[in-house]
């Protein structure tokens, strides 16, 4: 059951990525990096 859930999550993640343009993707990547950096300190 849990395995199916994780697969579903992956599918949803791919669909989300497909909607983003390369520029938006880069922006999201930078935001993610910044957020993790803040949490790290």
C-alpha positions in Angstrom: 0.0 0.0 0.0 2.7 2.4 1.0 4.7 1.5 -2.1 1.7 2.6 -4.3 1.6 5.9 -2.5 5.2 6.7 -3.2 4.8 5.8 -6.9 1.8 8.1 -7.0 3.8 10.9 -5.5 6.6 10.5 -8.1 4.0 10.7 -10.9 2.5 13.8 -9.5 6.0 15.3 -9.2 6.8 14.6 -12.9 3.5 16.3 -14.0 4.4 19.4 -12.0 7.8 19.5 -13.6 6.4 19.2 -17.1 4.3 22.3 -16.5 7.3 24.5 -15.7 9.4 26.2 -18.4 13.2 25.9 -18.2 13.4 29.4 -16.7 10.8 28.6 -14.0 12.6 25.3 -13.4 15.9 27.1 -12.8 14.2 29.6 -10.5 12.6 26.8 -8.5 15.9 25.1 -8.2 17.6 28.2 -6.8 14.7 28.8 -4.3 15.0 25.2 -3.2 18.8 25.6 -2.7 18.3 28.8 -0.8 15.7 27.3 1.5 17.8 24.3 2.3 20.7 26.6 3.0 18.7 28.6 5.5 17.6 25.4 7.2 21.2 24.1 7.2 22.5 27.1 9.2 
